[in-house]
Amino acid sequence: MTRTELVKAVAEKTGATQKDTAIILQAAFEMIGDKLSEGDEVRISDFGTFKVAERAARKGRNPHTGEEIDIKASKNATFRSARALRTKVNG
């Protein structure tokens, strides 16, 4: 499902306009991103939790040359689904 399809589906379900729905969804996505960039986690009941996971610096290998390289530490957004969502997905 693309963002456009999501906007259309939510607008149909709620009776709101697609324009208003797009604005609201964009604001929600921005808020999630803002909170994650601050290091917070975002919990949405019966849906799941967004968190920031930190990956330590490590050694790796260039697959073409076999040369050892340094891989910098990084952060990544992760999502863990809530039990209610997992139950719905698994039927």
PyMOL Python script that loads the backbone (N, CA, C, O; Angstrom):
from pymol import cmd

cmd.read_pdbstr("""\
ATOM      1  N   MET A   1       0.853  -1.173   0.000  1.00  0.00           N
ATOM      2  CA  MET A   1       0.000   0.000   0.000  1.00  0.00           C
ATOM      3  C   MET A   1       0.896   1.232   0.000  1.00  0.00           C
ATOM      4  O   MET A   1       1.806   1.341   0.822  1.00  0.00           O
ATOM      5  N   THR A   2       0.644   2.141  -0.903  1.00  0.00           N
ATOM      6  CA  THR A   2       1.406   3.380  -0.976  1.00  0.00           C
ATOM      7  C   THR A   2       0.763   4.441  -0.092  1.00  0.00           C
ATOM      8  O   THR A   2      -0.337   4.251   0.427  1.00  0.00           O
ATOM      9  N   ARG A   3       1.459   5.552   0.070  1.00  0.00           N
ATOM     10  CA  ARG A   3       0.926   6.652   0.871  1.00  0.00           C
ATOM     11  C   ARG A   3      -0.398   7.144   0.268  1.00  0.00           C
ATOM     12  O   ARG A   3      -1.357   7.404   0.994  1.00  0.00           O
ATOM     13  N   THR A   4      -0.441   7.267  -1.048  1.00  0.00           N
ATOM     14  CA  THR A   4      -1.658   7.728  -1.721  1.00  0.00           C
ATOM     15  C   THR A   4      -2.820   6.775  -1.473  1.00  0.00           C
ATOM     16  O   THR A   4      -3.943   7.212  -1.222  1.00  0.00           O
ATOM     17  N   GLU A   5      -2.551   5.481  -1.542  1.00  0.00           N
ATOM     18  CA  GLU A   5      -3.594   4.486  -1.285  1.00  0.00           C
ATOM     19  C   GLU A   5      -4.052   4.541   0.170  1.00  0.00           C
ATOM     20  O   GLU A   5      -5.237   4.380   0.461  1.00  0.00           O
ATOM     21  N   LEU A   6      -3.110   4.770   1.077  1.00  0.00           N
ATOM     22  CA  LEU A   6      -3.448   4.890   2.495  1.00  0.00           C
ATOM     23  C   LEU A   6      -4.338   6.106   2.728  1.00  0.00           C
ATOM     24  O   LEU A   6      -5.347   6.015   3.426  1.00  0.00           O
ATOM     25  N   VAL A   7      -3.972   7.225   2.154  1.00  0.00           N
ATOM     26  CA  VAL A   7      -4.770   8.444   2.295  1.00  0.00           C
ATOM     27  C   VAL A   7      -6.187   8.201   1.782  1.00  0.00           C
ATOM     28  O   VAL A   7      -7.161   8.561   2.443  1.00  0.00           O
ATOM     29  N   LYS A   8      -6.296   7.599   0.620  1.00  0.00           N
ATOM     30  CA  LYS A   8      -7.616   7.346   0.034  1.00  0.00           C
ATOM     31  C   LYS A   8      -8.444   6.420   0.924  1.00  0.00           C
ATOM     32  O   LYS A   8      -9.626   6.674   1.153  1.00  0.00           O
ATOM     33  N   ALA A   9      -7.823   5.342   1.430  1.00  0.00           N
ATOM     34  CA  ALA A   9      -8.544   4.376   2.261  1.00  0.00           C
ATOM     35  C   ALA A   9      -9.008   5.009   3.572  1.00  0.00           C
ATOM     36  O   ALA A   9     -10.144   4.791   3.996  1.00  0.00           O
ATOM     37  N   VAL A  10      -8.145   5.785   4.213  1.00  0.00           N
ATOM     38  CA  VAL A  10      -8.521   6.427   5.476  1.00  0.00           C
ATOM     39  C   VAL A  10      -9.608   7.464   5.228  1.00  0.00           C
ATOM     40  O   VAL A  10     -10.541   7.581   6.022  1.00  0.00           O
ATOM     41  N   ALA A  11      -9.501   8.206   4.152  1.00  0.00           N
ATOM     42  CA  ALA A  11     -10.525   9.208   3.832  1.00  0.00           C
ATOM     43  C   ALA A  11     -11.883   8.542   3.610  1.00  0.00           C
ATOM     44  O   ALA A  11     -12.905   9.041   4.082  1.00  0.00           O
ATOM     45  N   GLU A  12     -11.894   7.426   2.900  1.00  0.00           N
ATOM     46  CA  GLU A  12     -13.152   6.717   2.669  1.00  0.00           C
ATOM     47  C   GLU A  12     -13.739   6.180   3.969  1.00  0.00           C
ATOM     48  O   GLU A  12     -14.949   6.238   4.184  1.00  0.00           O
ATOM     49  N   LYS A  13     -12.875   5.657   4.831  1.00  0.00           N
ATOM     50  CA  LYS A  13     -13.347   5.062   6.085  1.00  0.00           C
ATOM     51  C   LYS A  13     -13.878   6.111   7.060  1.00  0.00           C
ATOM     52  O   LYS A  13     -14.828   5.856   7.800  1.00  0.00           O
ATOM     53  N   THR A  14     -13.254   7.297   7.056  1.00  0.00           N
ATOM     54  CA  THR A  14     -13.636   8.329   8.022  1.00  0.00           C
ATOM     55  C   THR A  14     -14.622   9.348   7.486  1.00  0.00           C
ATOM     56  O   THR A  14     -15.256  10.066   8.259  1.00  0.00           O
ATOM     57  N   GLY A  15     -14.758   9.419   6.169  1.00  0.00           N
ATOM     58  CA  GLY A  15     -15.636  10.420   5.585  1.00  0.00           C
ATOM     59  C   GLY A  15     -14.985  11.785   5.444  1.00  0.00           C
ATOM     60  O   GLY A  15     -15.636  12.744   5.029  1.00  0.00           O
ATOM     61  N   ALA A  16     -13.702  11.881   5.787  1.00  0.00           N
ATOM     62  CA  ALA A  16     -12.965  13.136   5.639  1.00  0.00           C
ATOM     63  C   ALA A  16     -12.510  13.282   4.186  1.00  0.00           C
ATOM     64  O   ALA A  16     -12.545  12.325   3.413  1.00  0.00           O
ATOM     65  N   THR A  17     -12.091  14.476   3.836  1.00  0.00           N
ATOM     66  CA  THR A  17     -11.576  14.673   2.487  1.00  0.00           C
ATOM     67  C   THR A  17     -10.180  14.080   2.387  1.00  0.00           C
ATOM     68  O   THR A  17      -9.485  13.928   3.391  1.00  0.00           O
ATOM     69  N   GLN A  18      -9.780  13.749   1.170  1.00  0.00           N
ATOM     70  CA  GLN A  18      -8.432  13.212   0.982  1.00  0.00           C
ATOM     71  C   GLN A  18      -7.388  14.263   1.319  1.00  0.00           C
ATOM     72  O   GLN A  18      -6.319  13.928   1.829  1.00  0.00           O
ATOM     73  N   LYS A  19      -7.677  15.522   1.043  1.00  0.00           N
ATOM     74  CA  LYS A  19      -6.729  16.602   1.349  1.00  0.00           C
ATOM     75  C   LYS A  19      -6.492  16.698   2.859  1.00  0.00           C
ATOM     76  O   LYS A  19      -5.349  16.765   3.309  1.00  0.00           O
ATOM     77  N   ASP A  20      -7.587  16.703   3.641  1.00  0.00           N
ATOM     78  CA  ASP A  20      -7.458  16.778   5.098  1.00  0.00           C
ATOM     79  C   ASP A  20      -6.768  15.534   5.652  1.00  0.00           C
ATOM     80  O   ASP A  20      -5.935  15.628   6.554  1.00  0.00           O
ATOM     81  N   THR A  21      -7.112  14.384   5.115  1.00  0.00           N
ATOM     82  CA  THR A  21      -6.508  13.134   5.565  1.00  0.00           C
ATOM     83  C   THR A  21      -5.003  13.129   5.293  1.00  0.00           C
ATOM     84  O   THR A  21      -4.218  12.695   6.136  1.00  0.00           O
ATOM     85  N   ALA A  22      -4.605  13.610   4.118  1.00  0.00           N
ATOM     86  CA  ALA A  22      -3.181  13.664   3.768  1.00  0.00           C
ATOM     87  C   ALA A  22      -2.421  14.568   4.732  1.00  0.00           C
ATOM     88  O   ALA A  22      -1.306  14.243   5.141  1.00  0.00           O
ATOM     89  N   ILE A  23      -3.018  15.700   5.097  1.00  0.00           N
ATOM     90  CA  ILE A  23      -2.376  16.630   6.035  1.00  0.00           C
ATOM     91  C   ILE A  23      -2.216  15.982   7.405  1.00  0.00           C
ATOM     92  O   ILE A  23      -1.163  16.102   8.030  1.00  0.00           O
ATOM     93  N   ILE A  24      -3.247  15.302   7.869  1.00  0.00           N
ATOM     94  CA  ILE A  24      -3.206  14.661   9.188  1.00  0.00           C
ATOM     95  C   ILE A  24      -2.185  13.531   9.215  1.00  0.00           C
ATOM     96  O   ILE A  24      -1.403  13.424  10.159  1.00  0.00           O
ATOM     97  N   LEU A  25      -2.188  12.691   8.188  1.00  0.00           N
ATOM     98  CA  LEU A  25      -1.216  11.587   8.148  1.00  0.00           C
ATOM     99  C   LEU A  25       0.212  12.109   8.064  1.00  0.00           C
ATOM    100  O   LEU A  25       1.103  11.573   8.722  1.00  0.00           O
ATOM    101  N   GLN A  26       0.442  13.146   7.265  1.00  0.00           N
ATOM    102  CA  GLN A  26       1.780  13.725   7.163  1.00  0.00           C
ATOM    103  C   GLN A  26       2.232  14.255   8.514  1.00  0.00           C
ATOM    104  O   GLN A  26       3.386  14.071   8.901  1.00  0.00           O
ATOM    105  N   ALA A  27       1.326  14.913   9.234  1.00  0.00           N
ATOM    106  CA  ALA A  27       1.662  15.432  10.564  1.00  0.00           C
ATOM    107  C   ALA A  27       2.007  14.286  11.516  1.00  0.00           C
ATOM    108  O   ALA A  27       2.945  14.395  12.305  1.00  0.00           O
ATOM    109  N   ALA A  28       1.251  13.189  11.442  1.00  0.00           N
ATOM    110  CA  ALA A  28       1.522  12.032  12.308  1.00  0.00           C
ATOM    111  C   ALA A  28       2.886  11.427  11.991  1.00  0.00           C
ATOM    112  O   ALA A  28       3.645  11.102  12.903  1.00  0.00           O
ATOM    113  N   PHE A  29       3.202  11.272  10.709  1.00  0.00           N
ATOM    114  CA  PHE A  29       4.502  10.716  10.321  1.00  0.00           C
ATOM    115  C   PHE A  29       5.647  11.626  10.771  1.00  0.00           C
ATOM    116  O   PHE A  29       6.686  11.149  11.228  1.00  0.00           O
ATOM    117  N   GLU A  30       5.448  12.938  10.635  1.00  0.00           N
ATOM    118  CA  GLU A  30       6.480  13.889  11.062  1.00  0.00           C
ATOM    119  C   GLU A  30       6.692  13.828  12.571  1.00  0.00           C
ATOM    120  O   GLU A  30       7.828  13.886  13.042  1.00  0.00           O
ATOM    121  N   MET A  31       5.605  13.713  13.328  1.00  0.00           N
ATOM    122  CA  MET A  31       5.723  13.634  14.787  1.00  0.00           C
ATOM    123  C   MET A  31       6.467  12.371  15.206  1.00  0.00           C
ATOM    124  O   MET A  31       7.298  12.413  16.113  1.00  0.00           O
ATOM    125  N   ILE A  32       6.175  11.254  14.555  1.00  0.00           N
ATOM    126  CA  ILE A  32       6.888  10.011  14.855  1.00  0.00           C
ATOM    127  C   ILE A  32       8.376  10.195  14.563  1.00  0.00           C
ATOM    128  O   ILE A  32       9.222   9.823  15.376  1.00  0.00           O
ATOM    129  N   GLY A  33       8.689  10.761  13.420  1.00  0.00           N
ATOM    130  CA  GLY A  33      10.088  11.009  13.062  1.00  0.00           C
ATOM    131  C   GLY A  33      10.774  11.954  14.028  1.00  0.00           C
ATOM    132  O   GLY A  33      11.923  11.725  14.408  1.00  0.00           O
ATOM    133  N   ASP A  34      10.082  13.018  14.432  1.00  0.00           N
ATOM    134  CA  ASP A  34      10.651  13.982  15.378  1.00  0.00           C
ATOM    135  C   ASP A  34      10.960  13.317  16.715  1.00  0.00           C
ATOM    136  O   ASP A  34      12.040  13.511  17.273  1.00  0.00           O
ATOM    137  N   LYS A  35      10.022  12.539  17.226  1.00  0.00           N
ATOM    138  CA  LYS A  35      10.232  11.882  18.516  1.00  0.00           C
ATOM    139  C   LYS A  35      11.378  10.864  18.445  1.00  0.00           C
ATOM    140  O   LYS A  35      12.175  10.759  19.377  1.00  0.00           O
ATOM    141  N   LEU A  36      11.456  10.120  17.344  1.00  0.00           N
ATOM    142  CA  LEU A  36      12.553   9.165  17.194  1.00  0.00           C
ATOM    143  C   LEU A  36      13.894   9.883  17.110  1.00  0.00           C
ATOM    144  O   LEU A  36      14.884   9.411  17.669  1.00  0.00           O
ATOM    145  N   SER A  37      13.936  11.023  16.417  1.00  0.00           N
ATOM    146  CA  SER A  37      15.197  11.761  16.302  1.00  0.00           C
ATOM    147  C   SER A  37      15.633  12.339  17.643  1.00  0.00           C
ATOM    148  O   SER A  37      16.817  12.605  17.849  1.00  0.00           O
ATOM    149  N   GLU A  38      14.683  12.534  18.557  1.00  0.00           N
ATOM    150  CA  GLU A  38      15.003  12.996  19.911  1.00  0.00           C
ATOM    151  C   GLU A  38      15.412  11.844  20.823  1.00  0.00           C
ATOM    152  O   GLU A  38      15.806  12.066  21.968  1.00  0.00           O
ATOM    153  N   GLY A  39      15.319  10.609  20.317  1.00  0.00           N
ATOM    154  CA  GLY A  39      15.693   9.448  21.113  1.00  0.00           C
ATOM    155  C   GLY A  39      14.536   8.823  21.867  1.00  0.00           C
ATOM    156  O   GLY A  39      14.730   7.858  22.607  1.00  0.00           O
ATOM    157  N   ASP A  40      13.335   9.356  21.692  1.00  0.00           N
ATOM    158  CA  ASP A  40      12.156   8.811  22.366  1.00  0.00           C
ATOM    159  C   ASP A  40      11.612   7.620  21.586  1.00  0.00           C
ATOM    160  O   ASP A  40      11.977   7.401  20.430  1.00  0.00           O
ATOM    161  N   GLU A  41      10.745   6.863  22.225  1.00  0.00           N
ATOM    162  CA  GLU A  41      10.027   5.809  21.511  1.00  0.00           C
ATOM    163  C   GLU A  41       8.575   6.237  21.388  1.00  0.00           C
ATOM    164  O   GLU A  41       8.076   7.026  22.191  1.00  0.00           O
ATOM    165  N   VAL A  42       7.904   5.712  20.376  1.00  0.00           N
ATOM    166  CA  VAL A  42       6.511   6.054  20.122  1.00  0.00           C
ATOM    167  C   VAL A  42       5.700   4.772  20.217  1.00  0.00           C
ATOM    168  O   VAL A  42       5.901   3.840  19.439  1.00  0.00           O
ATOM    169  N   ARG A  43       4.775   4.730  21.183  1.00  0.00           N
ATOM    170  CA  ARG A  43       3.901   3.573  21.388  1.00  0.00           C
ATOM    171  C   ARG A  43       2.494   3.909  20.948  1.00  0.00           C
ATOM    172  O   ARG A  43       1.908   4.900  21.384  1.00  0.00           O
ATOM    173  N   ILE A  44       1.960   3.067  20.077  1.00  0.00           N
ATOM    174  CA  ILE A  44       0.586   3.239  19.629  1.00  0.00           C
ATOM    175  C   ILE A  44      -0.167   1.981  20.055  1.00  0.00           C
ATOM    176  O   ILE A  44       0.117   0.885  19.572  1.00  0.00           O
ATOM    177  N   SER A  45      -1.123   2.146  20.959  1.00  0.00           N
ATOM    178  CA  SER A  45      -1.862   1.010  21.513  1.00  0.00           C
ATOM    179  C   SER A  45      -2.438   0.132  20.414  1.00  0.00           C
ATOM    180  O   SER A  45      -2.949   0.632  19.412  1.00  0.00           O
ATOM    181  N   ASP A  46      -2.354  -1.165  20.607  1.00  0.00           N
ATOM    182  CA  ASP A  46      -2.874  -2.180  19.687  1.00  0.00           C
ATOM    183  C   ASP A  46      -2.263  -2.120  18.294  1.00  0.00           C
ATOM    184  O   ASP A  46      -2.760  -2.780  17.382  1.00  0.00           O
ATOM    185  N   PHE A  47      -1.197  -1.345  18.109  1.00  0.00           N
ATOM    186  CA  PHE A  47      -0.519  -1.279  16.817  1.00  0.00           C
ATOM    187  C   PHE A  47       0.936  -1.682  16.967  1.00  0.00           C
ATOM    188  O   PHE A  47       1.374  -2.663  16.367  1.00  0.00           O
ATOM    189  N   GLY A  48       1.702  -0.924  17.775  1.00  0.00           N
ATOM    190  CA  GLY A  48       3.091  -1.294  17.976  1.00  0.00           C
ATOM    191  C   GLY A  48       3.927  -0.152  18.521  1.00  0.00           C
ATOM    192  O   GLY A  48       3.417   0.906  18.887  1.00  0.00           O
ATOM    193  N   THR A  49       5.237  -0.401  18.564  1.00  0.00           N
ATOM    194  CA  THR A  49       6.183   0.554  19.131  1.00  0.00           C
ATOM    195  C   THR A  49       7.299   0.838  18.139  1.00  0.00           C
ATOM    196  O   THR A  49       7.910  -0.079  17.588  1.00  0.00           O
ATOM    197  N   PHE A  50       7.554   2.121  17.920  1.00  0.00           N
ATOM    198  CA  PHE A  50       8.687   2.563  17.122  1.00  0.00           C
ATOM    199  C   PHE A  50       9.800   2.935  18.085  1.00  0.00           C
ATOM    200  O   PHE A  50       9.554   3.640  19.064  1.00  0.00           O
ATOM    201  N   LYS A  51      11.024   2.474  17.827  1.00  0.00           N
ATOM    202  CA  LYS A  51      12.178   2.766  18.677  1.00  0.00           C
ATOM    203  C   LYS A  51      13.382   3.081  17.807  1.00  0.00           C
ATOM    204  O   LYS A  51      13.375   2.852  16.598  1.00  0.00           O
ATOM    205  N   VAL A  52      14.412   3.608  18.447  1.00  0.00           N
ATOM    206  CA  VAL A  52      15.687   3.814  17.774  1.00  0.00           C
ATOM    207  C   VAL A  52      16.647   2.754  18.300  1.00  0.00           C
ATOM    208  O   VAL A  52      16.862   2.641  19.507  1.00  0.00           O
ATOM    209  N   ALA A  53      17.219   1.984  17.389  1.00  0.00           N
ATOM    210  CA  ALA A  53      18.205   0.972  17.756  1.00  0.00           C
ATOM    211  C   ALA A  53      19.579   1.491  17.348  1.00  0.00           C
ATOM    212  O   ALA A  53      19.749   2.042  16.261  1.00  0.00           O
ATOM    213  N   GLU A  54      20.549   1.308  18.228  1.00  0.00           N
ATOM    214  CA  GLU A  54      21.906   1.747  17.930  1.00  0.00           C
ATOM    215  C   GLU A  54      22.750   0.557  17.524  1.00  0.00           C
ATOM    216  O   GLU A  54      22.726  -0.492  18.167  1.00  0.00           O
ATOM    217  N   ARG A  55      23.494   0.737  16.451  1.00  0.00           N
ATOM    218  CA  ARG A  55      24.418  -0.296  15.980  1.00  0.00           C
ATOM    219  C   ARG A  55      25.833   0.181  16.270  1.00  0.00           C
ATOM    220  O   ARG A  55      26.202   1.300  15.915  1.00  0.00           O
ATOM    221  N   ALA A  56      26.610  -0.654  16.903  1.00  0.00           N
ATOM    222  CA  ALA A  56      27.982  -0.302  17.262  1.00  0.00           C
ATOM    223  C   ALA A  56      28.866  -0.283  16.020  1.00  0.00           C
ATOM    224  O   ALA A  56      28.565  -0.919  15.010  1.00  0.00           O
ATOM    225  N   ALA A  57      29.955   0.458  16.122  1.00  0.00           N
ATOM    226  CA  ALA A  57      30.946   0.445  15.052  1.00  0.00           C
ATOM    227  C   ALA A  57      31.539  -0.956  14.967  1.00  0.00           C
ATOM    228  O   ALA A  57      31.663  -1.646  15.979  1.00  0.00           O
ATOM    229  N   ARG A  58      31.902  -1.371  13.763  1.00  0.00           N
ATOM    230  CA  ARG A  58      32.428  -2.719  13.604  1.00  0.00           C
ATOM    231  C   ARG A  58      33.313  -2.797  12.375  1.00  0.00           C
ATOM    232  O   ARG A  58      33.368  -1.872  11.564  1.00  0.00           O
ATOM    233  N   LYS A  59      33.992  -3.899  12.257  1.00  0.00           N
ATOM    234  CA  LYS A  59      34.825  -4.164  11.085  1.00  0.00           C
ATOM    235  C   LYS A  59      34.000  -4.939  10.066  1.00  0.00           C
ATOM    236  O   LYS A  59      33.166  -5.768  10.428  1.00  0.00           O
ATOM    237  N   GLY A  60      34.239  -4.662   8.803  1.00  0.00           N
ATOM    238  CA  GLY A  60      33.569  -5.379   7.737  1.00  0.00           C
ATOM    239  C   GLY A  60      34.552  -5.647   6.618  1.00  0.00           C
ATOM    240  O   GLY A  60      35.728  -5.298   6.726  1.00  0.00           O
ATOM    241  N   ARG A  61      34.091  -6.255   5.561  1.00  0.00           N
ATOM    242  CA  ARG A  61      34.946  -6.543   4.413  1.00  0.00           C
ATOM    243  C   ARG A  61      34.297  -6.030   3.145  1.00  0.00           C
ATOM    244  O   ARG A  61      33.092  -6.177   2.943  1.00  0.00           O
ATOM    245  N   ASN A  62      35.116  -5.421   2.286  1.00  0.00           N
ATOM    246  CA  ASN A  62      34.663  -5.024   0.964  1.00  0.00           C
ATOM    247  C   ASN A  62      34.470  -6.307   0.166  1.00  0.00           C
ATOM    248  O   ASN A  62      35.431  -7.057  -0.010  1.00  0.00           O
ATOM    249  N   PRO A  63      33.260  -6.587  -0.325  1.00  0.00           N
ATOM    250  CA  PRO A  63      33.027  -7.858  -1.011  1.00  0.00           C
ATOM    251  C   PRO A  63      33.783  -7.996  -2.332  1.00  0.00           C
ATOM    252  O   PRO A  63      34.009  -9.114  -2.796  1.00  0.00           O
ATOM    253  N   HIS A  64      34.173  -6.888  -2.937  1.00  0.00           N
ATOM    254  CA  HIS A  64      34.893  -6.947  -4.208  1.00  0.00           C
ATOM    255  C   HIS A  64      36.377  -7.213  -4.031  1.00  0.00           C
ATOM    256  O   HIS A  64      36.983  -7.976  -4.783  1.00  0.00           O
ATOM    257  N   THR A  65      36.959  -6.560  -3.008  1.00  0.00           N
ATOM    258  CA  THR A  65      38.416  -6.674  -2.839  1.00  0.00           C
ATOM    259  C   THR A  65      38.817  -7.544  -1.657  1.00  0.00           C
ATOM    260  O   THR A  65      39.954  -8.012  -1.585  1.00  0.00           O
ATOM    261  N   GLY A  66      37.894  -7.761  -0.734  1.00  0.00           N
ATOM    262  CA  GLY A  66      38.219  -8.521   0.467  1.00  0.00           C
ATOM    263  C   GLY A  66      38.917  -7.672   1.514  1.00  0.00           C
ATOM    264  O   GLY A  66      39.247  -8.161   2.594  1.00  0.00           O
ATOM    265  N   GLU A  67      39.146  -6.396   1.199  1.00  0.00           N
ATOM    266  CA  GLU A  67      39.830  -5.486   2.109  1.00  0.00           C
ATOM    267  C   GLU A  67      38.969  -5.219   3.339  1.00  0.00           C
ATOM    268  O   GLU A  67      37.758  -5.033   3.222  1.00  0.00           O
ATOM    269  N   GLU A  68      39.591  -5.198   4.520  1.00  0.00           N
ATOM    270  CA  GLU A  68      38.875  -4.909   5.752  1.00  0.00           C
ATOM    271  C   GLU A  68      38.568  -3.413   5.807  1.00  0.00           C
ATOM    272  O   GLU A  68      39.424  -2.584   5.500  1.00  0.00           O
ATOM    273  N   ILE A  69      37.338  -3.077   6.201  1.00  0.00           N
ATOM    274  CA  ILE A  69      36.934  -1.676   6.309  1.00  0.00           C
ATOM    275  C   ILE A  69      36.271  -1.440   7.656  1.00  0.00           C
ATOM    276  O   ILE A  69      35.775  -2.362   8.303  1.00  0.00           O
ATOM    277  N   ASP A  70      36.280  -0.168   8.057  1.00  0.00           N
ATOM    278  CA  ASP A  70      35.610   0.224   9.295  1.00  0.00           C
ATOM    279  C   ASP A  70      34.195   0.672   8.948  1.00  0.00           C
ATOM    280  O   ASP A  70      34.002   1.479   8.038  1.00  0.00           O
ATOM    281  N   ILE A  71      33.211   0.155   9.666  1.00  0.00           N
ATOM    282  CA  ILE A  71      31.819   0.557   9.496  1.00  0.00           C
ATOM    283  C   ILE A  71      31.462   1.399  10.713  1.00  0.00           C
ATOM    284  O   ILE A  71      31.605   0.952  11.851  1.00  0.00           O
ATOM    285  N   LYS A  72      30.998   2.616  10.468  1.00  0.00           N
ATOM    286  CA  LYS A  72      30.692   3.547  11.553  1.00  0.00           C
ATOM    287  C   LYS A  72      29.468   3.092  12.357  1.00  0.00           C
ATOM    288  O   LYS A  72      28.616   2.352  11.866  1.00  0.00           O
ATOM    289  N   ALA A  73      29.415   3.555  13.590  1.00  0.00           N
ATOM    290  CA  ALA A  73      28.221   3.330  14.417  1.00  0.00           C
ATOM    291  C   ALA A  73      27.057   4.074  13.771  1.00  0.00           C
ATOM    292  O   ALA A  73      27.251   5.120  13.151  1.00  0.00           O
ATOM    293  N   SER A  74      25.857   3.537  13.917  1.00  0.00           N
ATOM    294  CA  SER A  74      24.695   4.179  13.318  1.00  0.00           C
ATOM    295  C   SER A  74      23.449   3.916  14.150  1.00  0.00           C
ATOM    296  O   SER A  74      23.445   3.076  15.050  1.00  0.00           O
ATOM    297  N   LYS A  75      22.413   4.642  13.833  1.00  0.00           N
ATOM    298  CA  LYS A  75      21.115   4.466  14.479  1.00  0.00           C
ATOM    299  C   LYS A  75      20.110   4.106  13.406  1.00  0.00           C
ATOM    300  O   LYS A  75      20.231   4.531  12.257  1.00  0.00           O
ATOM    301  N   ASN A  76      19.117   3.320  13.789  1.00  0.00           N
ATOM    302  CA  ASN A  76      18.107   2.881  12.846  1.00  0.00           C
ATOM    303  C   ASN A  76      16.754   2.830  13.548  1.00  0.00           C
ATOM    304  O   ASN A  76      16.665   2.435  14.711  1.00  0.00           O
ATOM    305  N   ALA A  77      15.707   3.231  12.838  1.00  0.00           N
ATOM    306  CA  ALA A  77      14.357   3.135  13.390  1.00  0.00           C
ATOM    307  C   ALA A  77      13.890   1.691  13.282  1.00  0.00           C
ATOM    308  O   ALA A  77      14.071   1.049  12.248  1.00  0.00           O
ATOM    309  N   THR A  78      13.290   1.184  14.349  1.00  0.00           N
ATOM    310  CA  THR A  78      12.756  -0.173  14.345  1.00  0.00           C
ATOM    311  C   THR A  78      11.288  -0.126  14.754  1.00  0.00           C
ATOM    312  O   THR A  78      10.824   0.845  15.352  1.00  0.00           O
ATOM    313  N   PHE A  79      10.578  -1.181  14.423  1.00  0.00           N
ATOM    314  CA  PHE A  79       9.168  -1.278  14.776  1.00  0.00           C
ATOM    315  C   PHE A  79       8.903  -2.665  15.323  1.00  0.00           C
ATOM    316  O   PHE A  79       9.319  -3.662  14.733  1.00  0.00           O
ATOM    317  N   ARG A  80       8.219  -2.730  16.442  1.00  0.00           N
ATOM    318  CA  ARG A  80       7.794  -4.007  17.016  1.00  0.00           C
ATOM    319  C   ARG A  80       6.280  -3.971  17.131  1.00  0.00           C
ATOM    320  O   ARG A  80       5.717  -3.118  17.817  1.00  0.00           O
ATOM    321  N   SER A  81       5.635  -4.894  16.462  1.00  0.00           N
ATOM    322  CA  SER A  81       4.176  -4.894  16.444  1.00  0.00           C
ATOM    323  C   SER A  81       3.603  -5.317  17.793  1.00  0.00           C
ATOM    324  O   SER A  81       4.203  -6.104  18.526  1.00  0.00           O
ATOM    325  N   ALA A  82       2.440  -4.780  18.096  1.00  0.00           N
ATOM    326  CA  ALA A  82       1.723  -5.131  19.320  1.00  0.00           C
ATOM    327  C   ALA A  82       1.045  -6.484  19.133  1.00  0.00           C
ATOM    328  O   ALA A  82       0.825  -6.929  18.007  1.00  0.00           O
ATOM    329  N   ARG A  83       0.720  -7.121  20.230  1.00  0.00           N
ATOM    330  CA  ARG A  83       0.072  -8.435  20.182  1.00  0.00           C
ATOM    331  C   ARG A  83      -1.222  -8.389  19.369  1.00  0.00           C
ATOM    332  O   ARG A  83      -1.500  -9.309  18.600  1.00  0.00           O
ATOM    333  N   ALA A  84      -2.014  -7.325  19.531  1.00  0.00           N
ATOM    334  CA  ALA A  84      -3.279  -7.213  18.806  1.00  0.00           C
ATOM    335  C   ALA A  84      -3.044  -7.192  17.297  1.00  0.00           C
ATOM    336  O   ALA A  84      -3.802  -7.806  16.546  1.00  0.00           O
ATOM    337  N   LEU A  85      -2.013  -6.501  16.852  1.00  0.00           N
ATOM    338  CA  LEU A  85      -1.704  -6.445  15.423  1.00  0.00           C
ATOM    339  C   LEU A  85      -1.198  -7.801  14.917  1.00  0.00           C
ATOM    340  O   LEU A  85      -1.587  -8.258  13.842  1.00  0.00           O
ATOM    341  N   ARG A  86      -0.331  -8.432  15.706  1.00  0.00           N
ATOM    342  CA  ARG A  86       0.172  -9.758  15.303  1.00  0.00           C
ATOM    343  C   ARG A  86      -0.973 -10.759  15.198  1.00  0.00           C
ATOM    344  O   ARG A  86      -1.004 -11.573  14.275  1.00  0.00           O
ATOM    345  N   THR A  87      -1.910 -10.703  16.134  1.00  0.00           N
ATOM    346  CA  THR A  87      -3.069 -11.601  16.097  1.00  0.00           C
ATOM    347  C   THR A  87      -3.908 -11.340  14.852  1.00  0.00           C
ATOM    348  O   THR A  87      -4.358 -12.285  14.205  1.00  0.00           O
ATOM    349  N   LYS A  88      -4.121 -10.100  14.515  1.00  0.00           N
ATOM    350  CA  LYS A  88      -4.911  -9.753  13.344  1.00  0.00           C
ATOM    351  C   LYS A  88      -4.227 -10.239  12.063  1.00  0.00           C
ATOM    352  O   LYS A  88      -4.886 -10.766  11.166  1.00  0.00           O
ATOM    353  N   VAL A  89      -2.922 -10.064  11.980  1.00  0.00           N
ATOM    354  CA  VAL A  89      -2.165 -10.479  10.795  1.00  0.00           C
ATOM    355  C   VAL A  89      -2.156 -11.999  10.659  1.00  0.00           C
ATOM    356  O   VAL A  89      -2.270 -12.524   9.551  1.00  0.00           O
ATOM    357  N   ASN A  90      -2.023 -12.692  11.759  1.00  0.00           N
ATOM    358  CA  ASN A  90      -1.939 -14.149  11.724  1.00  0.00           C
ATOM    359  C   ASN A  90      -3.308 -14.830  11.677  1.00  0.00           C
ATOM    360  O   ASN A  90      -3.395 -16.055  11.593  1.00  0.00           O
ATOM    361  N   GLY A  91      -4.366 -14.038  11.732  1.00  0.00           N
ATOM    362  CA  GLY A  91      -5.711 -14.605  11.603  1.00  0.00           C
ATOM    363  C   GLY A  91      -6.161 -15.219  12.848  1.00  0.00           C
ATOM    364  O   GLY A  91      -7.273 -15.743  12.912  1.00  0.00           O
TER     365      GLY A  91
END
""", "prot")
cmd.dss("prot")
cmd.show_as("cartoon", "prot")
cmd.util.cbc("prot")
cmd.orient("prot")
